[in-house]
């Protein structure tokens, strides 16, 4: 089996493995276990299943993106996107989809910590800043999270790494809407919003004055953490909100940023009612209270740390490419055509093929060891070895028939000229030189049409000089 066949087998297995996993789990009634952080299907302490149930209980339709973010574009802004704890950098097309979603009127909640996705937000910041030119925006960016872990010495639970936020104020009128009924927010190894960013300026939840963002993780472990000059300190924002309709165009969407995705995990919303109430207020504000099933709440699971052995990893990997191709306006019409052409390339031709290959010629004469080897080399695409075998067989046959002590090319030419006076010595030497070049180095690249031409020349010599009496 040649390398092409190996590649085809590998592609076949990789293509059908996700389908096989799905069929297998369905037939044997195997329930998937979701253990990765911030998954809406994870029912353990670190999942968002309680948050998802609360959203569905409020009448909203909840969906998940396991593959490509480009599928969000199909809602044309009529959806709310939730991104929690991303560990995978956003691709450029993902950033463009989010930007298009916001400018089309959609809502977005981004809950990150430790600045995991800062590099991804750089392009989004650039796009939003360009769109807001002339709107009075004069800050260091729209959204970013500084490196470090939040300490708050005046308001915390068991230790300062578990801050309790009770200060809710905002420079905008919609701040109180988002914090209505929220007495406190319990954080868990959180970060903050960069105070000089637009989202930080539009903060709605704040720490006490004795808080800072510690970047030295070693000092945390040795209990020697203390604010340094290069670390953010003071009253710091942990959540912010922007209504882009006031800055871009009237129908633009809304954006909420939270510096701790752990606020919404099962363990935190179960123990602290304020966290769940805050999460529901965010959804209601971003979705504008519209519970229409055509305006879903979409959780992005494709940016989470999904185990490679899980079925959703394979489906995300494969469907992501397919959905990306089918969602792009330029590529969507081409994608079905490429698929059809690709299938036709590897499907067998229904018409009966003409005899055009060496293996077909030998099959008509019956299978022998020689013909089996010929077929094998041809199937491997090693046409140089085919020429070598044919030439060696011809040499042995000529030496045996004419009882030569050794093979002599000029003797072959003299015999052929006796059979065919029109044969040209120069052309004959050129052909033999090429055959001997290939025979001496069978690994040389030889195309099938050249091999066929040399095969029939050797076959003609054998017919005239060996098989005749």
Secondary structure, 3 states (H helix, E strand, C coil): CCHHHHHHHHHHHHHHHHHHHHHHHHHCCCCCCCCCCCCCCCCCCCCCHHHHHHHHHCCCCEEEECCCHHHHHHHCCCCEEEEECCCCCCCHHHHHHHHHHHHCCCEEEEECCCCCCHHHHHHHHHHHHHHCCCCCCCCCCCCCECCCEEEECCCECCCCCCEEECECCCCCCCHHHHCCCCCCEECCCCCCECCCCHHHHCEEEECCCCEEEECCHHHHHCCCCCCCCCCCECCCEEEEEEEHHHCCCCCCCEEEEECCHHHHCHHHHHHCHHHHHHHHHHHHHHCCCCCCCCCCEEEECCCCCCCCCCHHHHHHHHHHHHHHHHHCHHHHHHHHHHHHHHHHHHCCCCCCCCCCCHHHHHHHCCCCHHHHHHHHHHHCCCHHHHHHHHHHHHHHHHHHHHCCCCCCHHHHHHHHHHHCCCCCHHHHHHHHHHHHHHHHCCCCCCCHHHHHHHHHHHHHHHHHHCCCC
